[in-house]
Amino acid sequence: MAKIDLDSLTIEELAALRDNATDKLAEKVAARQAELEAELERLSLYGKPAKKSLAAPAVAKAKKSDEVARKGDEAKEPIAKDPIAKAA
């Protein structure tokens, strides 16, 4: 890709460049999403039908269980005073 001197562009040219980049990114995202959906469709032939919203709740549950585990660890460990303050 050719190097673009952004400092030499006008506001209108910069806005057009931004719009072109946004459009190109949206195209790539749509293409990748289509690839992933096709892959998901192929994988669903081997077992249970996959749900599209399955990933989001799993992440939320993992975060919540990690939080509970951390709270349990905090309760077991004594809270130490600032070691720097004691040394001084």
PyMOL Python script that loads the backbone (N, CA, C, O; Angstrom):
from pymol import cmd

cmd.read_pdbstr("""\
ATOM      1  N   MET A   1       0.838  -1.168   0.000  1.00  0.00           N
ATOM      2  CA  MET A   1       0.000   0.000   0.000  1.00  0.00           C
ATOM      3  C   MET A   1       0.887   1.237   0.000  1.00  0.00           C
ATOM      4  O   MET A   1       1.915   1.283   0.676  1.00  0.00           O
ATOM      5  N   ALA A   2       0.482   2.216  -0.752  1.00  0.00           N
ATOM      6  CA  ALA A   2       1.258   3.449  -0.859  1.00  0.00           C
ATOM      7  C   ALA A   2       1.175   4.237   0.435  1.00  0.00           C
ATOM      8  O   ALA A   2       0.142   4.259   1.103  1.00  0.00           O
ATOM      9  N   LYS A   3       2.271   4.877   0.773  1.00  0.00           N
ATOM     10  CA  LYS A   3       2.316   5.687   1.981  1.00  0.00           C
ATOM     11  C   LYS A   3       1.603   7.006   1.709  1.00  0.00           C
ATOM     12  O   LYS A   3       1.810   7.617   0.661  1.00  0.00           O
ATOM     13  N   ILE A   4       0.769   7.447   2.639  1.00  0.00           N
ATOM     14  CA  ILE A   4      -0.003   8.672   2.471  1.00  0.00           C
ATOM     15  C   ILE A   4       0.502   9.705   3.464  1.00  0.00           C
ATOM     16  O   ILE A   4       0.613   9.430   4.658  1.00  0.00           O
ATOM     17  N   ASP A   5       0.806  10.891   2.962  1.00  0.00           N
ATOM     18  CA  ASP A   5       1.225  11.987   3.831  1.00  0.00           C
ATOM     19  C   ASP A   5      -0.027  12.665   4.363  1.00  0.00           C
ATOM     20  O   ASP A   5      -0.610  13.516   3.691  1.00  0.00           O
ATOM     21  N   LEU A   6      -0.438  12.295   5.557  1.00  0.00           N
ATOM     22  CA  LEU A   6      -1.677  12.806   6.132  1.00  0.00           C
ATOM     23  C   LEU A   6      -1.621  14.309   6.383  1.00  0.00           C
ATOM     24  O   LEU A   6      -2.645  14.988   6.317  1.00  0.00           O
ATOM     25  N   ASP A   7      -0.440  14.825   6.668  1.00  0.00           N
ATOM     26  CA  ASP A   7      -0.311  16.262   6.935  1.00  0.00           C
ATOM     27  C   ASP A   7      -0.632  17.106   5.709  1.00  0.00           C
ATOM     28  O   ASP A   7      -1.042  18.259   5.843  1.00  0.00           O
ATOM     29  N   SER A   8      -0.450  16.551   4.524  1.00  0.00           N
ATOM     30  CA  SER A   8      -0.677  17.326   3.309  1.00  0.00           C
ATOM     31  C   SER A   8      -2.127  17.261   2.820  1.00  0.00           C
ATOM     32  O   SER A   8      -2.487  17.974   1.883  1.00  0.00           O
ATOM     33  N   LEU A   9      -2.967  16.417   3.438  1.00  0.00           N
ATOM     34  CA  LEU A   9      -4.347  16.260   2.993  1.00  0.00           C
ATOM     35  C   LEU A   9      -5.244  17.345   3.598  1.00  0.00           C
ATOM     36  O   LEU A   9      -5.009  17.835   4.702  1.00  0.00           O
ATOM     37  N   THR A  10      -6.266  17.693   2.840  1.00  0.00           N
ATOM     38  CA  THR A  10      -7.258  18.645   3.340  1.00  0.00           C
ATOM     39  C   THR A  10      -8.243  17.908   4.244  1.00  0.00           C
ATOM     40  O   THR A  10      -8.246  16.678   4.308  1.00  0.00           O
ATOM     41  N   ILE A  11      -9.065  18.668   4.930  1.00  0.00           N
ATOM     42  CA  ILE A  11     -10.080  18.073   5.808  1.00  0.00           C
ATOM     43  C   ILE A  11     -11.010  17.180   5.006  1.00  0.00           C
ATOM     44  O   ILE A  11     -11.359  16.088   5.455  1.00  0.00           O
ATOM     45  N   GLU A  12     -11.411  17.623   3.836  1.00  0.00           N
ATOM     46  CA  GLU A  12     -12.311  16.835   2.994  1.00  0.00           C
ATOM     47  C   GLU A  12     -11.650  15.532   2.552  1.00  0.00           C
ATOM     48  O   GLU A  12     -12.295  14.484   2.520  1.00  0.00           O
ATOM     49  N   GLU A  13     -10.364  15.598   2.213  1.00  0.00           N
ATOM     50  CA  GLU A  13      -9.645  14.391   1.798  1.00  0.00           C
ATOM     51  C   GLU A  13      -9.477  13.431   2.972  1.00  0.00           C
ATOM     52  O   GLU A  13      -9.594  12.217   2.808  1.00  0.00           O
ATOM     53  N   LEU A  14      -9.204  13.976   4.150  1.00  0.00           N
ATOM     54  CA  LEU A  14      -9.086  13.128   5.338  1.00  0.00           C
ATOM     55  C   LEU A  14     -10.414  12.457   5.674  1.00  0.00           C
ATOM     56  O   LEU A  14     -10.453  11.283   6.043  1.00  0.00           O
ATOM     57  N   ALA A  15     -11.511  13.222   5.540  1.00  0.00           N
ATOM     58  CA  ALA A  15     -12.836  12.658   5.802  1.00  0.00           C
ATOM     59  C   ALA A  15     -13.153  11.553   4.795  1.00  0.00           C
ATOM     60  O   ALA A  15     -13.716  10.521   5.159  1.00  0.00           O
ATOM     61  N   ALA A  16     -12.792  11.772   3.533  1.00  0.00           N
ATOM     62  CA  ALA A  16     -13.024  10.746   2.508  1.00  0.00           C
ATOM     63  C   ALA A  16     -12.181   9.502   2.789  1.00  0.00           C
ATOM     64  O   ALA A  16     -12.648   8.375   2.621  1.00  0.00           O
ATOM     65  N   LEU A  17     -10.944   9.714   3.215  1.00  0.00           N
ATOM     66  CA  LEU A  17     -10.073   8.590   3.552  1.00  0.00           C
ATOM     67  C   LEU A  17     -10.654   7.791   4.714  1.00  0.00           C
ATOM     68  O   LEU A  17     -10.650   6.560   4.698  1.00  0.00           O
ATOM     69  N   ARG A  18     -11.154   8.510   5.727  1.00  0.00           N
ATOM     70  CA  ARG A  18     -11.782   7.842   6.874  1.00  0.00           C
ATOM     71  C   ARG A  18     -12.993   7.037   6.426  1.00  0.00           C
ATOM     72  O   ARG A  18     -13.175   5.892   6.841  1.00  0.00           O
ATOM     73  N   ASP A  19     -13.827   7.643   5.572  1.00  0.00           N
ATOM     74  CA  ASP A  19     -15.019   6.939   5.089  1.00  0.00           C
ATOM     75  C   ASP A  19     -14.645   5.691   4.290  1.00  0.00           C
ATOM     76  O   ASP A  19     -15.276   4.643   4.433  1.00  0.00           O
ATOM     77  N   ASN A  20     -13.614   5.809   3.447  1.00  0.00           N
ATOM     78  CA  ASN A  20     -13.172   4.649   2.666  1.00  0.00           C
ATOM     79  C   ASN A  20     -12.641   3.543   3.571  1.00  0.00           C
ATOM     80  O   ASN A  20     -12.915   2.362   3.355  1.00  0.00           O
ATOM     81  N   ALA A  21     -11.875   3.942   4.592  1.00  0.00           N
ATOM     82  CA  ALA A  21     -11.339   2.950   5.525  1.00  0.00           C
ATOM     83  C   ALA A  21     -12.464   2.272   6.299  1.00  0.00           C
ATOM     84  O   ALA A  21     -12.428   1.061   6.516  1.00  0.00           O
ATOM     85  N   THR A  22     -13.460   3.047   6.715  1.00  0.00           N
ATOM     86  CA  THR A  22     -14.602   2.493   7.441  1.00  0.00           C
ATOM     87  C   THR A  22     -15.373   1.512   6.566  1.00  0.00           C
ATOM     88  O   THR A  22     -15.765   0.439   7.024  1.00  0.00           O
ATOM     89  N   ASP A  23     -15.588   1.881   5.308  1.00  0.00           N
ATOM     90  CA  ASP A  23     -16.300   0.996   4.378  1.00  0.00           C
ATOM     91  C   ASP A  23     -15.531  -0.294   4.146  1.00  0.00           C
ATOM     92  O   ASP A  23     -16.114  -1.378   4.151  1.00  0.00           O
ATOM     93  N   LYS A  24     -14.219  -0.181   3.942  1.00  0.00           N
ATOM     94  CA  LYS A  24     -13.391  -1.366   3.688  1.00  0.00           C
ATOM     95  C   LYS A  24     -13.382  -2.284   4.916  1.00  0.00           C
ATOM     96  O   LYS A  24     -13.454  -3.506   4.788  1.00  0.00           O
ATOM     97  N   LEU A  25     -13.293  -1.685   6.091  1.00  0.00           N
ATOM     98  CA  LEU A  25     -13.316  -2.472   7.319  1.00  0.00           C
ATOM     99  C   LEU A  25     -14.655  -3.185   7.483  1.00  0.00           C
ATOM    100  O   LEU A  25     -14.690  -4.348   7.884  1.00  0.00           O
ATOM    101  N   ALA A  26     -15.741  -2.511   7.183  1.00  0.00           N
ATOM    102  CA  ALA A  26     -17.066  -3.125   7.284  1.00  0.00           C
ATOM    103  C   ALA A  26     -17.193  -4.302   6.312  1.00  0.00           C
ATOM    104  O   ALA A  26     -17.793  -5.324   6.643  1.00  0.00           O
ATOM    105  N   GLU A  27     -16.627  -4.154   5.116  1.00  0.00           N
ATOM    106  CA  GLU A  27     -16.647  -5.256   4.142  1.00  0.00           C
ATOM    107  C   GLU A  27     -15.882  -6.460   4.673  1.00  0.00           C
ATOM    108  O   GLU A  27     -16.342  -7.597   4.563  1.00  0.00           O
ATOM    109  N   LYS A  28     -14.703  -6.201   5.255  1.00  0.00           N
ATOM    110  CA  LYS A  28     -13.890  -7.298   5.773  1.00  0.00           C
ATOM    111  C   LYS A  28     -14.568  -7.980   6.955  1.00  0.00           C
ATOM    112  O   LYS A  28     -14.511  -9.203   7.089  1.00  0.00           O
ATOM    113  N   VAL A  29     -15.204  -7.198   7.804  1.00  0.00           N
ATOM    114  CA  VAL A  29     -15.916  -7.771   8.951  1.00  0.00           C
ATOM    115  C   VAL A  29     -17.070  -8.650   8.459  1.00  0.00           C
ATOM    116  O   VAL A  29     -17.278  -9.751   8.968  1.00  0.00           O
ATOM    117  N   ALA A  30     -17.814  -8.159   7.471  1.00  0.00           N
ATOM    118  CA  ALA A  30     -18.942  -8.930   6.943  1.00  0.00           C
ATOM    119  C   ALA A  30     -18.458 -10.226   6.292  1.00  0.00           C
ATOM    120  O   ALA A  30     -19.081 -11.276   6.452  1.00  0.00           O
ATOM    121  N   ALA A  31     -17.349 -10.151   5.561  1.00  0.00           N
ATOM    122  CA  ALA A  31     -16.803 -11.351   4.918  1.00  0.00           C
ATOM    123  C   ALA A  31     -16.354 -12.361   5.969  1.00  0.00           C
ATOM    124  O   ALA A  31     -16.618 -13.556   5.835  1.00  0.00           O
ATOM    125  N   ARG A  32     -15.684 -11.889   7.002  1.00  0.00           N
ATOM    126  CA  ARG A  32     -15.213 -12.793   8.063  1.00  0.00           C
ATOM    127  C   ARG A  32     -16.383 -13.397   8.822  1.00  0.00           C
ATOM    128  O   ARG A  32     -16.353 -14.573   9.186  1.00  0.00           O
ATOM    129  N   GLN A  33     -17.415 -12.594   9.062  1.00  0.00           N
ATOM    130  CA  GLN A  33     -18.596 -13.105   9.751  1.00  0.00           C
ATOM    131  C   GLN A  33     -19.250 -14.203   8.917  1.00  0.00           C
ATOM    132  O   GLN A  33     -19.683 -15.219   9.459  1.00  0.00           O
ATOM    133  N   ALA A  34     -19.322 -14.004   7.610  1.00  0.00           N
ATOM    134  CA  ALA A  34     -19.902 -15.023   6.738  1.00  0.00           C
ATOM    135  C   ALA A  34     -19.067 -16.307   6.780  1.00  0.00           C
ATOM    136  O   ALA A  34     -19.618 -17.407   6.794  1.00  0.00           O
ATOM    137  N   GLU A  35     -17.734 -16.163   6.800  1.00  0.00           N
ATOM    138  CA  GLU A  35     -16.862 -17.336   6.901  1.00  0.00           C
ATOM    139  C   GLU A  35     -17.112 -18.089   8.200  1.00  0.00           C
ATOM    140  O   GLU A  35     -17.222 -19.315   8.209  1.00  0.00           O
ATOM    141  N   LEU A  36     -17.201 -17.349   9.286  1.00  0.00           N
ATOM    142  CA  LEU A  36     -17.402 -17.986  10.591  1.00  0.00           C
ATOM    143  C   LEU A  36     -18.766 -18.656  10.690  1.00  0.00           C
ATOM    144  O   LEU A  36     -18.886 -19.735  11.270  1.00  0.00           O
ATOM    145  N   GLU A  37     -19.782 -18.031  10.136  1.00  0.00           N
ATOM    146  CA  GLU A  37     -21.110 -18.642  10.148  1.00  0.00           C
ATOM    147  C   GLU A  37     -21.137 -19.910   9.311  1.00  0.00           C
ATOM    148  O   GLU A  37     -21.793 -20.884   9.680  1.00  0.00           O
ATOM    149  N   ALA A  38     -20.423 -19.906   8.180  1.00  0.00           N
ATOM    150  CA  ALA A  38     -20.345 -21.110   7.352  1.00  0.00           C
ATOM    151  C   ALA A  38     -19.615 -22.221   8.094  1.00  0.00           C
ATOM    152  O   ALA A  38     -20.014 -23.384   8.029  1.00  0.00           O
ATOM    153  N   GLU A  39     -18.545 -21.864   8.798  1.00  0.00           N
ATOM    154  CA  GLU A  39     -17.799 -22.843   9.586  1.00  0.00           C
ATOM    155  C   GLU A  39     -18.666 -23.402  10.705  1.00  0.00           C
ATOM    156  O   GLU A  39     -18.658 -24.605  10.962  1.00  0.00           O
ATOM    157  N   LEU A  40     -19.404 -22.534  11.361  1.00  0.00           N
ATOM    158  CA  LEU A  40     -20.312 -22.963  12.424  1.00  0.00           C
ATOM    159  C   LEU A  40     -21.361 -23.922  11.876  1.00  0.00           C
ATOM    160  O   LEU A  40     -21.701 -24.908  12.530  1.00  0.00           O
ATOM    161  N   GLU A  41     -21.866 -23.648  10.708  1.00  0.00           N
ATOM    162  CA  GLU A  41     -22.852 -24.517  10.063  1.00  0.00           C
ATOM    163  C   GLU A  41     -22.251 -25.891   9.776  1.00  0.00           C
ATOM    164  O   GLU A  41     -22.895 -26.915  10.003  1.00  0.00           O
ATOM    165  N   ARG A  42     -20.999 -25.909   9.270  1.00  0.00           N
ATOM    166  CA  ARG A  42     -20.334 -27.191   9.001  1.00  0.00           C
ATOM    167  C   ARG A  42     -20.091 -27.963  10.291  1.00  0.00           C
ATOM    168  O   ARG A  42     -20.264 -29.182  10.331  1.00  0.00           O
ATOM    169  N   LEU A  43     -19.691 -27.258  11.341  1.00  0.00           N
ATOM    170  CA  LEU A  43     -19.419 -27.932  12.601  1.00  0.00           C
ATOM    171  C   LEU A  43     -20.690 -28.471  13.250  1.00  0.00           C
ATOM    172  O   LEU A  43     -20.646 -29.475  13.961  1.00  0.00           O
ATOM    173  N   SER A  44     -21.802 -27.819  13.014  1.00  0.00           N
ATOM    174  CA  SER A  44     -23.050 -28.270  13.628  1.00  0.00           C
ATOM    175  C   SER A  44     -23.498 -29.616  13.078  1.00  0.00           C
ATOM    176  O   SER A  44     -24.334 -30.286  13.684  1.00  0.00           O
ATOM    177  N   LEU A  45     -22.958 -30.012  11.953  1.00  0.00           N
ATOM    178  CA  LEU A  45     -23.294 -31.321  11.389  1.00  0.00           C
ATOM    179  C   LEU A  45     -22.725 -32.461  12.241  1.00  0.00           C
ATOM    180  O   LEU A  45     -23.202 -33.592  12.146  1.00  0.00           O
ATOM    181  N   TYR A  46     -21.725 -32.183  13.062  1.00  0.00           N
ATOM    182  CA  TYR A  46     -21.048 -33.221  13.835  1.00  0.00           C
ATOM    183  C   TYR A  46     -21.605 -33.418  15.230  1.00  0.00           C
ATOM    184  O   TYR A  46     -21.201 -34.352  15.922  1.00  0.00           O
ATOM    185  N   GLY A  47     -22.492 -32.592  15.647  1.00  0.00           N
ATOM    186  CA  GLY A  47     -23.005 -32.751  17.001  1.00  0.00           C
ATOM    187  C   GLY A  47     -24.243 -31.919  17.209  1.00  0.00           C
ATOM    188  O   GLY A  47     -25.061 -31.732  16.308  1.00  0.00           O
ATOM    189  N   LYS A  48     -24.356 -31.431  18.411  1.00  0.00           N
ATOM    190  CA  LYS A  48     -25.502 -30.602  18.752  1.00  0.00           C
ATOM    191  C   LYS A  48     -25.484 -29.335  17.910  1.00  0.00           C
ATOM    192  O   LYS A  48     -24.414 -28.815  17.592  1.00  0.00           O
ATOM    193  N   PRO A  49     -26.638 -28.845  17.556  1.00  0.00           N
ATOM    194  CA  PRO A  49     -26.669 -27.579  16.830  1.00  0.00           C
ATOM    195  C   PRO A  49     -26.140 -26.461  17.727  1.00  0.00           C
ATOM    196  O   PRO A  49     -26.560 -26.310  18.874  1.00  0.00           O
ATOM    197  N   ALA A  50     -25.228 -25.699  17.187  1.00  0.00           N
ATOM    198  CA  ALA A  50     -24.627 -24.614  17.968  1.00  0.00           C
ATOM    199  C   ALA A  50     -25.569 -23.426  18.009  1.00  0.00           C
ATOM    200  O   ALA A  50     -26.263 -23.127  17.038  1.00  0.00           O
ATOM    201  N   LYS A  51     -25.581 -22.759  19.144  1.00  0.00           N
ATOM    202  CA  LYS A  51     -26.400 -21.565  19.297  1.00  0.00           C
ATOM    203  C   LYS A  51     -25.504 -20.350  19.117  1.00  0.00           C
ATOM    204  O   LYS A  51     -24.369 -20.334  19.593  1.00  0.00           O
ATOM    205  N   LYS A  52     -26.007 -19.346  18.438  1.00  0.00           N
ATOM    206  CA  LYS A  52     -25.203 -18.151  18.196  1.00  0.00           C
ATOM    207  C   LYS A  52     -24.926 -17.398  19.479  1.00  0.00           C
ATOM    208  O   LYS A  52     -23.857 -16.802  19.611  1.00  0.00           O
ATOM    209  N   SER A  53     -25.847 -17.399  20.429  1.00  0.00           N
ATOM    210  CA  SER A  53     -25.675 -16.632  21.658  1.00  0.00           C
ATOM    211  C   SER A  53     -25.009 -17.448  22.757  1.00  0.00           C
ATOM    212  O   SER A  53     -24.984 -17.014  23.908  1.00  0.00           O
ATOM    213  N   LEU A  54     -24.473 -18.609  22.433  1.00  0.00           N
ATOM    214  CA  LEU A  54     -23.883 -19.489  23.429  1.00  0.00           C
ATOM    215  C   LEU A  54     -22.621 -18.892  24.036  1.00  0.00           C
ATOM    216  O   LEU A  54     -22.381 -19.076  25.229  1.00  0.00           O
ATOM    217  N   ALA A  55     -21.806 -18.186  23.260  1.00  0.00           N
ATOM    218  CA  ALA A  55     -20.524 -17.681  23.749  1.00  0.00           C
ATOM    219  C   ALA A  55     -20.696 -16.587  24.799  1.00  0.00           C
ATOM    220  O   ALA A  55     -19.950 -16.571  25.778  1.00  0.00           O
ATOM    221  N   ALA A  56     -21.625 -15.699  24.637  1.00  0.00           N
ATOM    222  CA  ALA A  56     -21.766 -14.563  25.555  1.00  0.00           C
ATOM    223  C   ALA A  56     -22.104 -15.002  26.979  1.00  0.00           C
ATOM    224  O   ALA A  56     -21.442 -14.533  27.905  1.00  0.00           O
ATOM    225  N   PRO A  57     -23.093 -15.873  27.218  1.00  0.00           N
ATOM    226  CA  PRO A  57     -23.375 -16.282  28.589  1.00  0.00           C
ATOM    227  C   PRO A  57     -22.229 -17.071  29.213  1.00  0.00           C
ATOM    228  O   PRO A  57     -22.005 -16.975  30.420  1.00  0.00           O
ATOM    229  N   ALA A  58     -21.505 -17.844  28.422  1.00  0.00           N
ATOM    230  CA  ALA A  58     -20.396 -18.618  28.968  1.00  0.00           C
ATOM    231  C   ALA A  58     -19.322 -17.696  29.507  1.00  0.00           C
ATOM    232  O   ALA A  58     -18.734 -17.976  30.551  1.00  0.00           O
ATOM    233  N   VAL A  59     -19.062 -16.615  28.821  1.00  0.00           N
ATOM    234  CA  VAL A  59     -18.070 -15.652  29.281  1.00  0.00           C
ATOM    235  C   VAL A  59     -18.539 -15.001  30.562  1.00  0.00           C
ATOM    236  O   VAL A  59     -17.751 -14.830  31.492  1.00  0.00           O
ATOM    237  N   ALA A  60     -19.801 -14.637  30.630  1.00  0.00           N
ATOM    238  CA  ALA A  60     -20.333 -13.989  31.823  1.00  0.00           C
ATOM    239  C   ALA A  60     -20.249 -14.930  33.016  1.00  0.00           C
ATOM    240  O   ALA A  60     -19.909 -14.501  34.118  1.00  0.00           O
ATOM    241  N   LYS A  61     -20.553 -16.197  32.811  1.00  0.00           N
ATOM    242  CA  LYS A  61     -20.492 -17.155  33.903  1.00  0.00           C
ATOM    243  C   LYS A  61     -19.052 -17.351  34.362  1.00  0.00           C
ATOM    244  O   LYS A  61     -18.796 -17.457  35.562  1.00  0.00           O
ATOM    245  N   ALA A  62     -18.114 -17.401  33.432  1.00  0.00           N
ATOM    246  CA  ALA A  62     -16.715 -17.587  33.797  1.00  0.00           C
ATOM    247  C   ALA A  62     -16.221 -16.407  34.605  1.00  0.00           C
ATOM    248  O   ALA A  62     -15.507 -16.592  35.591  1.00  0.00           O
ATOM    249  N   LYS A  63     -16.582 -15.212  34.216  1.00  0.00           N
ATOM    250  CA  LYS A  63     -16.149 -14.033  34.950  1.00  0.00           C
ATOM    251  C   LYS A  63     -16.717 -14.050  36.357  1.00  0.00           C
ATOM    252  O   LYS A  63     -16.016 -13.719  37.313  1.00  0.00           O
ATOM    253  N   LYS A  64     -17.977 -14.431  36.494  1.00  0.00           N
ATOM    254  CA  LYS A  64     -18.612 -14.445  37.808  1.00  0.00           C
ATOM    255  C   LYS A  64     -17.963 -15.492  38.705  1.00  0.00           C
ATOM    256  O   LYS A  64     -17.736 -15.226  39.885  1.00  0.00           O
ATOM    257  N   SER A  65     -17.661 -16.672  38.176  1.00  0.00           N
ATOM    258  CA  SER A  65     -17.038 -17.711  38.993  1.00  0.00           C
ATOM    259  C   SER A  65     -15.623 -17.318  39.376  1.00  0.00           C
ATOM    260  O   SER A  65     -15.171 -17.647  40.473  1.00  0.00           O
ATOM    261  N   ASP A  66     -14.908 -16.614  38.488  1.00  0.00           N
ATOM    262  CA  ASP A  66     -13.575 -16.123  38.820  1.00  0.00           C
ATOM    263  C   ASP A  66     -13.653 -15.102  39.940  1.00  0.00           C
ATOM    264  O   ASP A  66     -12.806 -15.086  40.833  1.00  0.00           O
ATOM    265  N   GLU A  67     -14.655 -14.262  39.895  1.00  0.00           N
ATOM    266  CA  GLU A  67     -14.822 -13.232  40.919  1.00  0.00           C
ATOM    267  C   GLU A  67     -15.099 -13.867  42.268  1.00  0.00           C
ATOM    268  O   GLU A  67     -14.554 -13.437  43.285  1.00  0.00           O
ATOM    269  N   VAL A  68     -15.941 -14.885  42.281  1.00  0.00           N
ATOM    270  CA  VAL A  68     -16.255 -15.584  43.523  1.00  0.00           C
ATOM    271  C   VAL A  68     -15.002 -16.256  44.063  1.00  0.00           C
ATOM    272  O   VAL A  68     -14.755 -16.230  45.269  1.00  0.00           O
ATOM    273  N   ALA A  69     -14.212 -16.856  43.184  1.00  0.00           N
ATOM    274  CA  ALA A  69     -12.981 -17.524  43.615  1.00  0.00           C
ATOM    275  C   ALA A  69     -12.003 -16.513  44.198  1.00  0.00           C
ATOM    276  O   ALA A  69     -11.352 -16.789  45.206  1.00  0.00           O
ATOM    277  N   ARG A  70     -11.896 -15.344  43.569  1.00  0.00           N
ATOM    278  CA  ARG A  70     -10.988 -14.321  44.076  1.00  0.00           C
ATOM    279  C   ARG A  70     -11.436 -13.828  45.443  1.00  0.00           C
ATOM    280  O   ARG A  70     -10.602 -13.594  46.317  1.00  0.00           O
ATOM    281  N   LYS A  71     -12.741 -13.666  45.641  1.00  0.00           N
ATOM    282  CA  LYS A  71     -13.242 -13.213  46.935  1.00  0.00           C
ATOM    283  C   LYS A  71     -12.928 -14.253  48.009  1.00  0.00           C
ATOM    284  O   LYS A  71     -12.606 -13.901  49.144  1.00  0.00           O
ATOM    285  N   GLY A  72     -13.021 -15.517  47.654  1.00  0.00           N
ATOM    286  CA  GLY A  72     -12.692 -16.568  48.594  1.00  0.00           C
ATOM    287  C   GLY A  72     -11.223 -16.541  48.960  1.00  0.00           C
ATOM    288  O   GLY A  72     -10.878 -16.753  50.122  1.00  0.00           O
ATOM    289  N   ASP A  73     -10.342 -16.284  47.992  1.00  0.00           N
ATOM    290  CA  ASP A  73      -8.910 -16.196  48.243  1.00  0.00           C
ATOM    291  C   ASP A  73      -8.584 -15.006  49.135  1.00  0.00           C
ATOM    292  O   ASP A  73      -7.717 -15.093  50.004  1.00  0.00           O
ATOM    293  N   GLU A  74      -9.276 -13.902  48.920  1.00  0.00           N
ATOM    294  CA  GLU A  74      -9.030 -12.718  49.721  1.00  0.00           C
ATOM    295  C   GLU A  74      -9.397 -12.960  51.176  1.00  0.00           C
ATOM    296  O   GLU A  74      -8.732 -12.454  52.080  1.00  0.00           O
ATOM    297  N   ALA A  75     -10.439 -13.722  51.404  1.00  0.00           N
ATOM    298  CA  ALA A  75     -10.866 -13.996  52.765  1.00  0.00           C
ATOM    299  C   ALA A  75      -9.845 -14.869  53.487  1.00  0.00           C
ATOM    300  O   ALA A  75      -9.692 -14.738  54.701  1.00  0.00           O
ATOM    301  N   LYS A  76      -9.148 -15.744  52.791  1.00  0.00           N
ATOM    302  CA  LYS A  76      -8.181 -16.642  53.396  1.00  0.00           C
ATOM    303  C   LYS A  76      -6.869 -15.944  53.723  1.00  0.00           C
ATOM    304  O   LYS A  76      -6.210 -16.290  54.703  1.00  0.00           O
ATOM    305  N   GLU A  77      -6.479 -14.948  52.897  1.00  0.00           N
ATOM    306  CA  GLU A  77      -5.206 -14.278  53.087  1.00  0.00           C
ATOM    307  C   GLU A  77      -5.373 -13.107  54.043  1.00  0.00           C
ATOM    308  O   GLU A  77      -6.293 -12.304  53.880  1.00  0.00           O
ATOM    309  N   PRO A  78      -4.493 -12.997  55.045  1.00  0.00           N
ATOM    310  CA  PRO A  78      -4.578 -11.842  55.936  1.00  0.00           C
ATOM    311  C   PRO A  78      -4.176 -10.576  55.184  1.00  0.00           C
ATOM    312  O   PRO A  78      -3.311 -10.596  54.308  1.00  0.00           O
ATOM    313  N   ILE A  79      -4.816  -9.498  55.545  1.00  0.00           N
ATOM    314  CA  ILE A  79      -4.512  -8.234  54.894  1.00  0.00           C
ATOM    315  C   ILE A  79      -3.282  -7.649  55.579  1.00  0.00           C
ATOM    316  O   ILE A  79      -3.296  -7.364  56.777  1.00  0.00           O
ATOM    317  N   ALA A  80      -2.221  -7.478  54.797  1.00  0.00           N
ATOM    318  CA  ALA A  80      -0.968  -6.962  55.338  1.00  0.00           C
ATOM    319  C   ALA A  80      -0.984  -5.450  55.317  1.00  0.00           C
ATOM    320  O   ALA A  80      -1.478  -4.829  54.376  1.00  0.00           O
ATOM    321  N   LYS A  81      -0.438  -4.870  56.366  1.00  0.00           N
ATOM    322  CA  LYS A  81      -0.293  -3.420  56.404  1.00  0.00           C
ATOM    323  C   LYS A  81       0.797  -3.045  55.405  1.00  0.00           C
ATOM    324  O   LYS A  81       1.527  -3.911  54.924  1.00  0.00           O
ATOM    325  N   ASP A  82       0.902  -1.801  55.105  1.00  0.00           N
ATOM    326  CA  ASP A  82       1.898  -1.326  54.141  1.00  0.00           C
ATOM    327  C   ASP A  82       3.302  -1.620  54.665  1.00  0.00           C
ATOM    328  O   ASP A  82       3.703  -1.024  55.664  1.00  0.00           O
ATOM    329  N   PRO A  83       4.074  -2.525  54.026  1.00  0.00           N
ATOM    330  CA  PRO A  83       5.393  -2.892  54.526  1.00  0.00           C
ATOM    331  C   PRO A  83       6.388  -1.730  54.457  1.00  0.00           C
ATOM    332  O   PRO A  83       7.338  -1.682  55.238  1.00  0.00           O
ATOM    333  N   ILE A  84       6.182  -0.827  53.561  1.00  0.00           N
ATOM    334  CA  ILE A  84       7.086   0.318  53.436  1.00  0.00           C
ATOM    335  C   ILE A  84       6.919   1.238  54.643  1.00  0.00           C
ATOM    336  O   ILE A  84       7.903   1.774  55.151  1.00  0.00           O
ATOM    337  N   ALA A  85       5.707   1.420  55.095  1.00  0.00           N
ATOM    338  CA  ALA A  85       5.462   2.287  56.251  1.00  0.00           C
ATOM    339  C   ALA A  85       6.087   1.706  57.500  1.00  0.00           C
ATOM    340  O   ALA A  85       6.596   2.465  58.325  1.00  0.00           O
ATOM    341  N   LYS A  86       6.074   0.383  57.681  1.00  0.00           N
ATOM    342  CA  LYS A  86       6.668  -0.244  58.864  1.00  0.00           C
ATOM    343  C   LYS A  86       8.180  -0.131  58.840  1.00  0.00           C
ATOM    344  O   LYS A  86       8.805   0.057  59.884  1.00  0.00           O
ATOM    345  N   ALA A  87       8.777  -0.244  57.658  1.00  0.00           N
ATOM    346  CA  ALA A  87      10.224  -0.183  57.533  1.00  0.00           C
ATOM    347  C   ALA A  87      10.747   1.218  57.843  1.00  0.00           C
ATOM    348  O   ALA A  87      11.877   1.362  58.310  1.00  0.00           O
ATOM    349  N   ALA A  88       9.954   2.239  57.594  1.00  0.00           N
ATOM    350  CA  ALA A  88      10.404   3.612  57.811  1.00  0.00           C
ATOM    351  C   ALA A  88      10.256   3.961  59.226  1.00  0.00           C
ATOM    352  O   ALA A  88      10.580   5.080  59.623  1.00  0.00           O
TER     353      ALA A  88
END
""", "prot")
cmd.dss("prot")
cmd.show_as("cartoon", "prot")
cmd.util.cbc("prot")
cmd.orient("prot")
